[in-house]
């Protein structure tokens, strides 16, 4: 796929503009003319991998239908329709879920998912959604989990092995609370209708050493009206920090994360940039925020404010990070781990103490460590001895 990046890269960026300008539309049409028949399957594959098929379909069908092969538009249309049907289902279930939590006096803020599609894109059909994400306090998270289990939901550990899943399912009481304080999220699924719900008391797990807990988002919470119901939502500044943290966690592996950042900026032209940068500075994610803004620039109809551009251009680490990420976008094998990812997470940190904190967190025992060697609570300190050994063995095996 890398041999054809020269043809694929322009059309991917040009077809993902959130608010296409006349110049952008003309650029899109010209980039399509440079695409050969053998490039289109790769473009469709990339669109599905990066979860941007609905946005690409909107732009190609509305602004470049004459230049785009009919069969390509048809495939994109079918994909976009399937995502729209899923999003409508999720929005309906979100209303039910918020009502359920409200009755129990549980405060929750939905983020990502259908609320982001509506608040940022202004169109439920333009952003694929797979599940419902809610931000709660740690105490409320346990209550919400128990409430959903009573509604026929069961725990889901999508990235865990069978042994790890069994260990996690066995956690109760203080052990469960300790796990949630570190992992900051709990996944549940209802098999009868395939509804996935992710409960969060923070944005990323503690191992990433990014201090975005629940408490920093409730103070500036806003509301939006959806189908006649008031729904809580994050402020634009908080949403950008959330997207920045999520993109950083996953090494910006998919383009939909970048499109989300661009959509929030396009929808909220009066973003409090000073507020945003002050909060990023306090949370030690200033460079991560600058990278998110730099990655989103090709998708914006208007340039970022000059002060923001100067901040981006003053960071000498960003060009190399940006080039590395853009190069990985076309290697659609889904791999995110390894030394390459670890180096990225070290370089994205603002200060040396932040890098040391991230490095030290890698030696905290994981679920895999505890599941592999179950021990009584009194001997659990031995997991800190076993962790470096297992970590070394894992990387030696991978090598």
C-alpha positions as YAML, in Angstrom:
chain: A
units: angstrom
residues:
- id: 1
  name: UNK
  ca: [0.00, 0.00, 0.00]
- id: 2
  name: UNK
  ca: [2.90, 2.35, 0.67]
- id: 3
  name: UNK
  ca: [3.88, 2.41, -2.99]
- id: 4
  name: UNK
  ca: [0.63, 4.24, -3.82]
- id: 5
  name: UNK
  ca: [0.55, 6.72, -0.96]
- id: 6
  name: UNK
  ca: [1.23, 9.52, -3.43]
- id: 7
  name: UNK
  ca: [-2.25, 9.03, -4.95]
- id: 8
  name: UNK
  ca: [-4.14, 8.06, -1.80]
- id: 9
  name: UNK
  ca: [-2.92, 10.75, 0.60]
- id: 10
  name: UNK
  ca: [-4.36, 13.79, -1.23]
- id: 11
  name: UNK
  ca: [-7.80, 12.35, -1.75]
- id: 12
  name: UNK
  ca: [-8.06, 11.12, 1.85]
- id: 13
  name: UNK
  ca: [-7.37, 14.60, 3.19]
- id: 14
  name: UNK
  ca: [-9.39, 16.41, 0.54]
- id: 15
  name: UNK
  ca: [-12.40, 14.11, 0.98]
- id: 16
  name: UNK
  ca: [-12.46, 14.59, 4.77]
- id: 17
  name: UNK
  ca: [-12.91, 18.35, 4.87]
- id: 18
  name: UNK
  ca: [-15.55, 19.19, 7.45]
- id: 19
  name: UNK
  ca: [-16.76, 22.39, 5.73]
- id: 20
  name: UNK
  ca: [-15.37, 22.31, 2.18]
- id: 21
  name: UNK
  ca: [-14.57, 25.67, 0.63]
- id: 22
  name: UNK
  ca: [-14.65, 26.37, -3.12]
- id: 23
  name: UNK
  ca: [-10.88, 25.97, -3.20]
- id: 24
  name: UNK
  ca: [-11.14, 22.73, -1.23]
- id: 25
  name: UNK
  ca: [-13.80, 21.35, -3.57]
- id: 26
  name: UNK
  ca: [-11.68, 22.12, -6.61]
- id: 27
  name: UNK
  ca: [-8.69, 20.46, -4.93]
- id: 28
  name: UNK
  ca: [-10.83, 17.38, -4.22]
- id: 29
  name: UNK
  ca: [-11.90, 17.11, -7.85]
- id: 30
  name: UNK
  ca: [-8.32, 17.44, -9.06]
- id: 31
  name: UNK
  ca: [-7.08, 14.78, -6.64]
- id: 32
  name: UNK
  ca: [-9.74, 12.36, -7.91]
- id: 33
  name: UNK
  ca: [-8.47, 12.83, -11.46]
- id: 34
  name: UNK
  ca: [-5.09, 11.51, -10.29]
- id: 35
  name: UNK
  ca: [-6.62, 8.33, -8.89]
- id: 36
  name: UNK
  ca: [-6.41, 5.22, -11.06]
- id: 37
  name: UNK
  ca: [-8.91, 2.38, -11.11]
- id: 38
  name: UNK
  ca: [-6.51, 0.21, -9.14]
- id: 39
  name: UNK
  ca: [-6.21, 2.86, -6.40]
- id: 40
  name: UNK
  ca: [-9.91, 2.91, -5.51]
- id: 41
  name: UNK
  ca: [-9.98, -0.45, -3.65]
- id: 42
  name: UNK
  ca: [-7.12, 0.80, -1.48]
- id: 43
  name: UNK
  ca: [-8.94, 4.08, -0.84]
- id: 44
  name: UNK
  ca: [-12.09, 2.21, 0.22]
- id: 45
  name: UNK
  ca: [-10.03, -0.04, 2.44]
- id: 46
  name: UNK
  ca: [-8.39, 2.97, 4.06]
- id: 47
  name: UNK
  ca: [-11.77, 4.69, 4.54]
- id: 48
  name: UNK
  ca: [-13.14, 1.67, 6.40]
- id: 49
  name: UNK
  ca: [-9.99, 1.16, 8.45]
- id: 50
  name: UNK
  ca: [-9.95, 4.82, 9.51]
- id: 51
  name: UNK
  ca: [-13.76, 4.89, 10.02]
- id: 52
  name: UNK
  ca: [-14.27, 7.90, 7.75]
- id: 53
  name: UNK
  ca: [-16.46, 6.35, 5.02]
- id: 54
  name: UNK
  ca: [-19.58, 8.44, 5.88]
- id: 55
  name: UNK
  ca: [-17.72, 11.76, 5.73]
- id: 56
  name: UNK
  ca: [-15.98, 10.72, 2.51]
- id: 57
  name: UNK
  ca: [-19.33, 9.71, 0.99]
- id: 58
  name: UNK
  ca: [-20.90, 13.07, 1.92]
- id: 59
  name: UNK
  ca: [-18.11, 15.01, 0.24]
- id: 60
  name: UNK
  ca: [-17.71, 12.84, -2.86]
- id: 61
  name: UNK
  ca: [-21.45, 12.56, -3.55]
- id: 62
  name: UNK
  ca: [-22.17, 16.22, -2.89]
- id: 63
  name: UNK
  ca: [-19.13, 17.91, -4.46]
- id: 64
  name: UNK
  ca: [-17.48, 15.42, -6.84]
- id: 65
  name: UNK
  ca: [-20.12, 12.95, -7.99]
- id: 66
  name: UNK
  ca: [-19.23, 13.41, -11.68]
- id: 67
  name: UNK
  ca: [-15.57, 12.62, -11.07]
- id: 68
  name: UNK
  ca: [-16.14, 9.62, -8.77]
- id: 69
  name: UNK
  ca: [-16.92, 6.17, -10.26]
- id: 70
  name: UNK
  ca: [-20.58, 5.24, -9.55]
- id: 71
  name: UNK
  ca: [-19.68, 1.88, -8.03]
- id: 72
  name: UNK
  ca: [-17.40, 3.63, -5.53]
- id: 73
  name: UNK
  ca: [-20.17, 6.00, -4.48]
- id: 74
  name: UNK
  ca: [-22.52, 3.04, -4.11]
- id: 75
  name: UNK
  ca: [-20.12, 1.17, -1.81]
- id: 76
  name: UNK
  ca: [-19.55, 4.26, 0.31]
- id: 77
  name: UNK
  ca: [-23.29, 4.90, 0.44]
- id: 78
  name: UNK
  ca: [-24.00, 1.40, 1.74]
- id: 79
  name: UNK
  ca: [-21.33, 1.77, 4.39]
- id: 80
  name: UNK
  ca: [-22.62, 5.19, 5.45]
- id: 81
  name: UNK
  ca: [-26.19, 3.88, 5.68]
- id: 82
  name: UNK
  ca: [-25.14, 1.01, 7.95]
- id: 83
  name: UNK
  ca: [-23.33, 3.45, 10.27]
- id: 84
  name: UNK
  ca: [-26.36, 5.77, 10.32]
- id: 85
  name: UNK
  ca: [-28.67, 2.94, 11.38]
- id: 86
  name: UNK
  ca: [-26.27, 2.02, 14.18]
- id: 87
  name: UNK
  ca: [-26.04, 5.64, 15.33]
- id: 88
  name: UNK
  ca: [-29.82, 6.02, 15.46]
- id: 89
  name: UNK
  ca: [-30.00, 2.90, 17.63]
- id: 90
  name: UNK
  ca: [-27.27, 4.24, 19.94]
- id: 91
  name: UNK
  ca: [-28.93, 7.63, 20.28]
- id: 92
  name: UNK
  ca: [-32.20, 5.98, 21.27]
- id: 93
  name: UNK
  ca: [-30.46, 3.81, 23.86]
- id: 94
  name: UNK
  ca: [-28.50, 6.79, 25.17]
- id: 95
  name: UNK
  ca: [-31.76, 8.54, 26.06]
- id: 96
  name: UNK
  ca: [-32.89, 5.41, 27.90]
- id: 97
  name: UNK
  ca: [-29.55, 5.12, 29.69]
- id: 98
  name: UNK
  ca: [-29.48, 8.73, 30.90]
- id: 99
  name: UNK
  ca: [-33.05, 8.40, 32.20]
- id: 100
  name: UNK
  ca: [-32.05, 5.22, 34.02]
- id: 101
  name: UNK
  ca: [-29.09, 6.96, 35.69]
- id: 102
  name: UNK
  ca: [-31.09, 10.09, 36.48]
- id: 103
  name: UNK
  ca: [-33.58, 8.06, 38.48]
- id: 104
  name: UNK
  ca: [-30.72, 6.87, 40.67]
- id: 105
  name: UNK
  ca: [-29.24, 10.39, 41.00]
- id: 106
  name: UNK
  ca: [-26.10, 9.35, 39.10]
- id: 107
  name: UNK
  ca: [-24.41, 12.22, 37.26]
- id: 108
  name: UNK
  ca: [-23.02, 11.24, 33.87]
- id: 109
  name: UNK
  ca: [-21.69, 13.08, 30.83]
- id: 110
  name: UNK
  ca: [-21.89, 11.26, 27.49]
- id: 111
  name: UNK
  ca: [-18.89, 11.93, 25.29]
- id: 112
  name: UNK
  ca: [-17.81, 10.73, 21.86]
- id: 113
  name: UNK
  ca: [-20.53, 8.59, 20.29]
- id: 114
  name: UNK
  ca: [-23.76, 10.14, 18.96]
- id: 115
  name: UNK
  ca: [-23.49, 13.30, 21.08]
- id: 116
  name: UNK
  ca: [-20.15, 14.15, 19.45]
- id: 117
  name: UNK
  ca: [-21.62, 13.44, 16.01]
- id: 118
  name: UNK
  ca: [-24.43, 15.92, 16.68]
- id: 119
  name: UNK
  ca: [-22.49, 18.59, 18.56]
- id: 120
  name: UNK
  ca: [-19.38, 18.67, 16.34]
- id: 121
  name: UNK
  ca: [-20.51, 17.45, 12.91]
- id: 122
  name: UNK
  ca: [-24.11, 18.63, 13.22]
- id: 123
  name: UNK
  ca: [-25.18, 15.38, 11.56]
- id: 124
  name: UNK
  ca: [-25.66, 12.00, 13.22]
- id: 125
  name: UNK
  ca: [-24.76, 10.18, 10.00]
- id: 126
  name: UNK
  ca: [-21.26, 11.61, 9.53]
- id: 127
  name: UNK
  ca: [-19.44, 9.97, 12.43]
- id: 128
  name: UNK
  ca: [-19.39, 6.17, 12.93]
- id: 129
  name: UNK
  ca: [-20.14, 5.17, 16.52]
- id: 130
  name: UNK
  ca: [-19.64, 1.76, 18.03]
- id: 131
  name: UNK
  ca: [-20.69, 2.20, 21.66]
- id: 132
  name: UNK
  ca: [-21.79, 4.67, 24.33]
- id: 133
  name: UNK
  ca: [-19.15, 6.34, 26.51]
- id: 134
  name: UNK
  ca: [-20.12, 8.02, 29.78]
- id: 135
  name: UNK
  ca: [-17.98, 9.93, 32.26]
- id: 136
  name: UNK
  ca: [-18.86, 9.45, 35.94]
- id: 137
  name: UNK
  ca: [-17.27, 9.77, 39.36]
- id: 138
  name: UNK
  ca: [-15.48, 6.60, 40.62]
- id: 139
  name: UNK
  ca: [-18.16, 5.93, 43.27]
- id: 140
  name: UNK
  ca: [-20.98, 6.40, 40.77]
- id: 141
  name: UNK
  ca: [-19.23, 4.16, 38.27]
- id: 142
  name: UNK
  ca: [-19.58, 1.14, 40.57]
- id: 143
  name: UNK
  ca: [-23.25, 1.98, 41.20]
- id: 144
  name: UNK
  ca: [-23.87, 2.39, 37.47]
- id: 145
  name: UNK
  ca: [-22.17, -0.92, 36.75]
- id: 146
  name: UNK
  ca: [-24.40, -2.72, 39.25]
- id: 147
  name: UNK
  ca: [-27.46, -0.99, 37.80]
- id: 148
  name: UNK
  ca: [-26.60, -2.14, 34.27]
- id: 149
  name: UNK
  ca: [-25.89, -5.70, 35.39]
- id: 150
  name: UNK
  ca: [-29.46, -5.73, 36.73]
- id: 151
  name: UNK
  ca: [-30.53, -4.69, 33.19]
- id: 152
  name: UNK
  ca: [-28.99, -7.87, 31.69]
- id: 153
  name: UNK
  ca: [-25.59, -6.34, 30.86]
- id: 154
  name: UNK
  ca: [-22.43, -8.33, 31.46]
- id: 155
  name: UNK
  ca: [-18.78, -7.27, 31.79]
- id: 156
  name: UNK
  ca: [-16.78, -7.13, 28.57]
- id: 157
  name: UNK
  ca: [-12.98, -7.09, 28.45]
- id: 158
  name: UNK
  ca: [-12.25, -6.77, 24.72]
- id: 159
  name: UNK
  ca: [-8.45, -6.61, 24.90]
- id: 160
  name: UNK
  ca: [-8.00, -9.27, 27.60]
- id: 161
  name: UNK
  ca: [-7.14, -12.92, 27.30]
- id: 162
  name: UNK
  ca: [-9.54, -15.56, 28.60]
- id: 163
  name: UNK
  ca: [-7.59, -15.86, 31.84]
- id: 164
  name: UNK
  ca: [-7.47, -12.09, 32.30]
- id: 165
  name: UNK
  ca: [-11.21, -11.79, 31.62]
- id: 166
  name: UNK
  ca: [-11.96, -14.44, 34.25]
- id: 167
  name: UNK
  ca: [-9.78, -12.62, 36.77]
- id: 168
  name: UNK
  ca: [-11.45, -9.25, 36.06]
- id: 169
  name: UNK
  ca: [-14.94, -10.73, 36.29]
- id: 170
  name: UNK
  ca: [-14.08, -12.07, 39.75]
- id: 171
  name: UNK
  ca: [-13.20, -8.63, 41.17]
- id: 172
  name: UNK
  ca: [-15.58, -7.27, 43.80]
- id: 173
  name: UNK
  ca: [-15.54, -4.77, 46.64]
- id: 174
  name: UNK
  ca: [-12.25, -2.97, 47.29]
- id: 175
  name: UNK
  ca: [-10.41, -4.93, 44.61]
- id: 176
  name: UNK
  ca: [-12.86, -3.70, 41.96]
- id: 177
  name: UNK
  ca: [-12.60, -0.11, 43.19]
- id: 178
  name: UNK
  ca: [-8.79, -0.27, 43.08]
- id: 179
  name: UNK
  ca: [-8.92, -1.64, 39.54]
- id: 180
  name: UNK
  ca: [-11.28, 1.13, 38.41]
- id: 181
  name: UNK
  ca: [-9.12, 3.86, 39.97]
- id: 182
  name: UNK
  ca: [-6.22, 2.60, 37.87]
- id: 183
  name: UNK
  ca: [-7.96, 1.44, 34.68]
- id: 184
  name: UNK
  ca: [-10.57, 4.27, 34.82]
- id: 185
  name: UNK
  ca: [-13.08, 2.43, 32.65]
- id: 186
  name: UNK
  ca: [-15.41, -0.53, 32.69]
- id: 187
  name: UNK
  ca: [-16.96, -2.11, 29.57]
- id: 188
  name: UNK
  ca: [-20.34, -3.82, 29.50]
- id: 189
  name: UNK
  ca: [-22.41, -5.44, 26.77]
- id: 190
  name: UNK
  ca: [-26.00, -6.65, 26.48]
- id: 191
  name: UNK
  ca: [-25.98, -9.64, 24.17]
- id: 192
  name: UNK
  ca: [-29.68, -9.42, 23.30]
- id: 193
  name: UNK
  ca: [-29.30, -6.17, 21.33]
- id: 194
  name: UNK
  ca: [-25.51, -5.81, 21.03]
- id: 195
  name: UNK
  ca: [-25.43, -2.58, 23.05]
- id: 196
  name: UNK
  ca: [-21.93, -1.72, 24.33]
- id: 197
  name: UNK
  ca: [-21.54, 0.78, 27.16]
- id: 198
  name: UNK
  ca: [-18.18, 2.07, 28.41]
- id: 199
  name: UNK
  ca: [-18.25, 3.66, 31.87]
- id: 200
  name: UNK
  ca: [-15.32, 5.99, 32.57]
- id: 201
  name: UNK
  ca: [-14.04, 7.75, 35.69]
- id: 202
  name: UNK
  ca: [-11.12, 9.12, 33.66]
- id: 203
  name: UNK
  ca: [-10.20, 9.49, 30.01]
- id: 204
  name: UNK
  ca: [-7.23, 7.12, 29.73]
- id: 205
  name: UNK
  ca: [-5.86, 4.36, 31.99]
- id: 206
  name: UNK
  ca: [-3.39, 5.27, 34.72]
- id: 207
  name: UNK
  ca: [-0.53, 3.54, 32.88]
- id: 208
  name: UNK
  ca: [-0.44, 6.45, 30.39]
- id: 209
  name: UNK
  ca: [0.25, 8.97, 33.18]
- id: 210
  name: UNK
  ca: [-2.10, 11.59, 31.74]
- id: 211
  name: UNK
  ca: [-3.97, 13.34, 34.54]
- id: 212
  name: UNK
  ca: [-7.43, 13.59, 32.96]
- id: 213
  name: UNK
  ca: [-9.73, 12.37, 35.70]
- id: 214
  name: UNK
  ca: [-13.47, 12.91, 35.91]
- id: 215
  name: UNK
  ca: [-13.25, 15.92, 38.22]
- id: 216
  name: UNK
  ca: [-11.85, 18.41, 35.69]
- id: 217
  name: UNK
  ca: [-14.81, 18.08, 33.30]
- id: 218
  name: UNK
  ca: [-17.93, 18.55, 35.43]
- id: 219
  name: UNK
  ca: [-17.29, 22.22, 36.30]
- id: 220
  name: UNK
  ca: [-17.75, 23.55, 32.75]
- id: 221
  name: UNK
  ca: [-20.31, 20.95, 31.63]
- id: 222
  name: UNK
  ca: [-22.83, 22.20, 29.07]
- id: 223
  name: UNK
  ca: [-26.13, 20.87, 27.74]
- id: 224
  name: UNK
  ca: [-27.59, 20.25, 24.31]
- id: 225
  name: UNK
  ca: [-31.16, 19.49, 23.24]
- id: 226
  name: UNK
  ca: [-31.62, 16.21, 21.40]
- id: 227
  name: UNK
  ca: [-35.09, 15.01, 20.36]
- id: 228
  name: UNK
  ca: [-36.67, 17.35, 22.88]
- id: 229
  name: UNK
  ca: [-34.42, 16.19, 25.75]
- id: 230
  name: UNK
  ca: [-31.67, 18.13, 27.48]
- id: 231
  name: UNK
  ca: [-28.45, 16.12, 27.42]
- id: 232
  name: UNK
  ca: [-25.23, 17.00, 29.23]
- id: 233
  name: UNK
  ca: [-22.14, 17.44, 27.09]
- id: 234
  name: UNK
  ca: [-18.53, 18.52, 27.45]
- id: 235
  name: UNK
  ca: [-17.52, 22.07, 26.66]
- id: 236
  name: UNK
  ca: [-15.58, 22.50, 23.39]
- id: 237
  name: UNK
  ca: [-12.35, 23.04, 25.33]
- id: 238
  name: UNK
  ca: [-12.90, 19.89, 27.42]
- id: 239
  name: UNK
  ca: [-13.86, 17.92, 24.31]
- id: 240
  name: UNK
  ca: [-10.62, 18.88, 22.59]
- id: 241
  name: UNK
  ca: [-8.63, 17.74, 25.63]
- id: 242
  name: UNK
  ca: [-10.52, 14.43, 25.64]
- id: 243
  name: UNK
  ca: [-9.91, 13.88, 21.93]
- id: 244
  name: UNK
  ca: [-6.28, 14.86, 22.37]
- id: 245
  name: UNK
  ca: [-5.82, 12.33, 25.20]
- id: 246
  name: UNK
  ca: [-7.61, 9.54, 23.31]
- id: 247
  name: UNK
  ca: [-5.63, 10.17, 20.15]
- id: 248
  name: UNK
  ca: [-2.38, 10.22, 22.11]
- id: 249
  name: UNK
  ca: [-3.25, 6.97, 23.91]
- id: 250
  name: UNK
  ca: [-3.77, 5.17, 20.60]
- id: 251
  name: UNK
  ca: [-0.82, 6.82, 18.83]
- id: 252
  name: UNK
  ca: [-3.29, 8.58, 16.47]
- id: 253
  name: UNK
  ca: [-3.69, 5.29, 14.65]
- id: 254
  name: UNK
  ca: [-6.88, 6.26, 12.78]
- id: 255
  name: UNK
  ca: [-7.90, 9.35, 10.83]
- id: 256
  name: UNK
  ca: [-11.35, 9.57, 12.44]
- id: 257
  name: UNK
  ca: [-9.68, 10.91, 15.60]
- id: 258
  name: UNK
  ca: [-8.19, 13.75, 13.56]
- id: 259
  name: UNK
  ca: [-11.50, 14.45, 11.84]
- id: 260
  name: UNK
  ca: [-13.15, 14.72, 15.28]
- id: 261
  name: UNK
  ca: [-10.66, 17.40, 16.34]
- id: 262
  name: UNK
  ca: [-11.24, 19.33, 13.13]
- id: 263
  name: UNK
  ca: [-15.04, 19.04, 13.51]
- id: 264
  name: UNK
  ca: [-14.98, 20.45, 17.05]
- id: 265
  name: UNK
  ca: [-12.84, 23.40, 15.92]
- id: 266
  name: UNK
  ca: [-15.01, 24.07, 12.87]
- id: 267
  name: UNK
  ca: [-18.22, 23.98, 14.93]
- id: 268
  name: UNK
  ca: [-16.90, 26.21, 17.74]
- id: 269
  name: UNK
  ca: [-15.19, 29.20, 16.18]
- id: 270
  name: UNK
  ca: [-15.14, 31.02, 19.54]
- id: 271
  name: UNK
  ca: [-13.02, 28.43, 21.33]
- id: 272
  name: UNK
  ca: [-11.27, 29.88, 24.37]
- id: 273
  name: UNK
  ca: [-7.75, 29.18, 23.20]
- id: 274
  name: UNK
  ca: [-6.16, 30.75, 26.30]
- id: 275
  name: UNK
  ca: [-8.35, 28.60, 28.54]
- id: 276
  name: UNK
  ca: [-7.53, 25.53, 26.48]
- id: 277
  name: UNK
  ca: [-3.77, 26.04, 26.57]
- id: 278
  name: UNK
  ca: [-3.78, 26.90, 30.28]
- id: 279
  name: UNK
  ca: [-5.59, 23.67, 31.08]
- id: 280
  name: UNK
  ca: [-3.26, 21.69, 28.80]
- id: 281
  name: UNK
  ca: [-0.29, 23.24, 30.59]
- id: 282
  name: UNK
  ca: [-1.70, 22.32, 34.00]
- id: 283
  name: UNK
  ca: [-2.31, 18.74, 32.85]
- id: 284
  name: UNK
  ca: [1.13, 18.48, 31.19]
- id: 285
  name: UNK
  ca: [-0.35, 17.67, 27.77]
- id: 286
  name: UNK
  ca: [0.58, 20.86, 25.94]
- id: 287
  name: UNK
  ca: [2.67, 19.10, 23.28]
- id: 288
  name: UNK
  ca: [-0.02, 16.45, 22.83]
- id: 289
  name: UNK
  ca: [-2.55, 19.22, 22.20]
- id: 290
  name: UNK
  ca: [-0.24, 20.93, 19.69]
- id: 291
  name: UNK
  ca: [0.18, 17.63, 17.84]
- id: 292
  name: UNK
  ca: [-3.59, 17.14, 17.67]
- id: 293
  name: UNK
  ca: [-4.04, 20.64, 16.23]
- id: 294
  name: UNK
  ca: [-1.23, 20.15, 13.73]
- id: 295
  name: UNK
  ca: [-2.67, 16.84, 12.49]
- id: 296
  name: UNK
  ca: [-6.10, 18.44, 12.01]
- id: 297
  name: UNK
  ca: [-4.93, 21.50, 10.06]
- id: 298
  name: UNK
  ca: [-5.33, 19.95, 6.56]
- id: 299
  name: UNK
  ca: [-9.03, 19.31, 7.29]
- id: 300
  name: UNK
  ca: [-9.90, 22.87, 8.39]
- id: 301
  name: UNK
  ca: [-11.62, 25.37, 6.11]
- id: 302
  name: UNK
  ca: [-10.05, 28.30, 7.96]
- id: 303
  name: UNK
  ca: [-6.52, 28.58, 9.35]
- id: 304
  name: UNK
  ca: [-5.95, 28.32, 13.07]
- id: 305
  name: UNK
  ca: [-5.41, 31.62, 14.92]
- id: 306
  name: UNK
  ca: [-1.90, 33.06, 14.38]
- id: 307
  name: UNK
  ca: [-1.03, 32.65, 18.07]
- id: 308
  name: UNK
  ca: [-1.87, 28.94, 17.89]
- id: 309
  name: UNK
  ca: [0.14, 28.49, 14.69]
- id: 310
  name: UNK
  ca: [3.14, 30.14, 16.34]
- id: 311
  name: UNK
  ca: [2.85, 27.74, 19.27]
- id: 312
  name: UNK
  ca: [2.80, 24.78, 16.89]
- id: 313
  name: UNK
  ca: [5.74, 26.00, 14.84]
- id: 314
  name: UNK
  ca: [7.82, 26.77, 17.94]
- id: 315
  name: UNK
  ca: [7.87, 23.11, 19.02]
- id: 316
  name: UNK
  ca: [10.76, 21.46, 17.22]
- id: 317
  name: UNK
  ca: [9.64, 17.94, 18.15]
- id: 318
  name: UNK
  ca: [6.32, 18.12, 16.27]
- id: 319
  name: UNK
  ca: [7.51, 17.78, 12.64]
- id: 320
  name: UNK
  ca: [9.11, 14.38, 13.27]
- id: 321
  name: UNK
  ca: [6.11, 13.15, 15.29]
- id: 322
  name: UNK
  ca: [3.68, 14.37, 12.62]
- id: 323
  name: UNK
  ca: [5.61, 12.70, 9.80]
- id: 324
  name: UNK
  ca: [5.80, 9.43, 11.73]
- id: 325
  name: UNK
  ca: [2.06, 9.33, 12.37]
- id: 326
  name: UNK
  ca: [1.12, 10.21, 8.79]
- id: 327
  name: UNK
  ca: [3.40, 7.45, 7.56]
- id: 328
  name: UNK
  ca: [1.64, 4.91, 9.81]
- id: 329
  name: UNK
  ca: [-1.85, 5.86, 8.59]
- id: 330
  name: UNK
  ca: [-1.33, 3.79, 5.44]
- id: 331
  name: UNK
  ca: [-0.05, 0.70, 7.18]
- id: 332
  name: UNK
  ca: [-3.54, -0.63, 7.99]
- id: 333
  name: UNK
  ca: [-2.55, -3.67, 10.03]
- id: 334
  name: UNK
  ca: [-3.84, -2.24, 13.29]
- id: 335
  name: UNK
  ca: [-0.61, -2.72, 15.27]
- id: 336
  name: UNK
  ca: [-0.10, -0.11, 17.97]
- id: 337
  name: UNK
  ca: [2.27, -1.54, 20.54]
- id: 338
  name: UNK
  ca: [5.98, -2.16, 20.80]
- id: 339
  name: UNK
  ca: [9.01, 0.07, 21.16]
- id: 340
  name: UNK
  ca: [7.78, 2.50, 18.49]
- id: 341
  name: UNK
  ca: [4.68, 3.33, 20.53]
- id: 342
  name: UNK
  ca: [6.68, 3.60, 23.77]
- id: 343
  name: UNK
  ca: [9.10, 6.07, 22.17]
- id: 344
  name: UNK
  ca: [6.17, 8.13, 20.90]
- id: 345
  name: UNK
  ca: [4.73, 8.33, 24.40]
- id: 346
  name: UNK
  ca: [8.06, 9.47, 25.77]
- id: 347
  name: UNK
  ca: [8.56, 12.15, 23.11]
- id: 348
  name: UNK
  ca: [5.02, 13.52, 23.42]
- id: 349
  name: UNK
  ca: [5.60, 14.42, 27.09]
- id: 350
  name: UNK
  ca: [6.23, 18.07, 27.89]
- id: 351
  name: UNK
  ca: [8.93, 17.66, 30.54]
- id: 352
  name: UNK
  ca: [11.48, 15.13, 31.67]
- id: 353
  name: UNK
  ca: [9.57, 14.49, 34.89]
- id: 354
  name: UNK
  ca: [6.52, 13.63, 32.79]
- id: 355
  name: UNK
  ca: [8.60, 11.12, 30.83]
- id: 356
  name: UNK
  ca: [9.95, 9.59, 34.03]
- id: 357
  name: UNK
  ca: [6.41, 9.30, 35.39]
- id: 358
  name: UNK
  ca: [5.26, 7.50, 32.22]
- id: 359
  name: UNK
  ca: [8.32, 5.22, 32.29]
- id: 360
  name: UNK
  ca: [7.79, 4.30, 35.94]
- id: 361
  name: UNK
  ca: [4.10, 3.51, 35.33]
- id: 362
  name: UNK
  ca: [5.15, 0.74, 32.94]
- id: 363
  name: UNK
  ca: [6.46, -1.20, 35.93]
- id: 364
  name: UNK
  ca: [3.18, -1.14, 37.83]
- id: 365
  name: UNK
  ca: [1.66, -4.66, 37.75]
- id: 366
  name: UNK
  ca: [-1.03, -5.08, 35.12]
- id: 367
  name: UNK
  ca: [-4.14, -7.23, 35.01]
- id: 368
  name: UNK
  ca: [-2.12, -9.74, 32.98]
- id: 369
  name: UNK
  ca: [0.51, -9.93, 35.72]
- id: 370
  name: UNK
  ca: [-2.08, -10.47, 38.46]
- id: 371
  name: UNK
  ca: [-4.06, -12.99, 36.42]
- id: 372
  name: UNK
  ca: [-0.92, -14.95, 35.50]
- id: 373
  name: UNK
  ca: [0.19, -15.27, 39.13]
- id: 374
  name: UNK
  ca: [-2.77, -14.95, 41.54]
- id: 375
  name: UNK
  ca: [-1.65, -14.23, 45.10]
- id: 376
  name: UNK
  ca: [-3.25, -13.47, 48.44]
- id: 377
  name: UNK
  ca: [-3.61, -9.77, 49.17]
- id: 378
  name: UNK
  ca: [-0.81, -9.93, 51.75]
- id: 379
  name: UNK
  ca: [1.64, -11.14, 49.07]
- id: 380
  name: UNK
  ca: [0.47, -8.89, 46.23]
- id: 381
  name: UNK
  ca: [3.65, -6.81, 46.58]
- id: 382
  name: UNK
  ca: [5.46, -9.66, 44.83]
- id: 383
  name: UNK
  ca: [3.75, -8.65, 41.59]
- id: 384
  name: UNK
  ca: [6.09, -5.63, 41.55]
- id: 385
  name: UNK
  ca: [9.02, -8.07, 41.57]
- id: 386
  name: UNK
  ca: [7.54, -10.22, 38.79]
- id: 387
  name: UNK
  ca: [6.50, -7.30, 36.59]
- id: 388
  name: UNK
  ca: [10.01, -6.42, 35.23]
- id: 389
  name: UNK
  ca: [10.68, -10.11, 34.57]
- id: 390
  name: UNK
  ca: [7.45, -10.57, 32.60]
- id: 391
  name: UNK
  ca: [8.00, -7.27, 30.77]
- id: 392
  name: UNK
  ca: [11.49, -8.32, 29.74]
- id: 393
  name: UNK
  ca: [10.26, -11.74, 28.62]
- id: 394
  name: UNK
  ca: [7.46, -10.17, 26.58]
- id: 395
  name: UNK
  ca: [9.77, -7.91, 24.63]
- id: 396
  name: UNK
  ca: [12.39, -10.64, 24.12]
- id: 397
  name: UNK
  ca: [9.67, -12.94, 22.74]
- id: 398
  name: UNK
  ca: [8.38, -10.19, 20.43]
- id: 399
  name: UNK
  ca: [11.90, -9.53, 19.18]
...
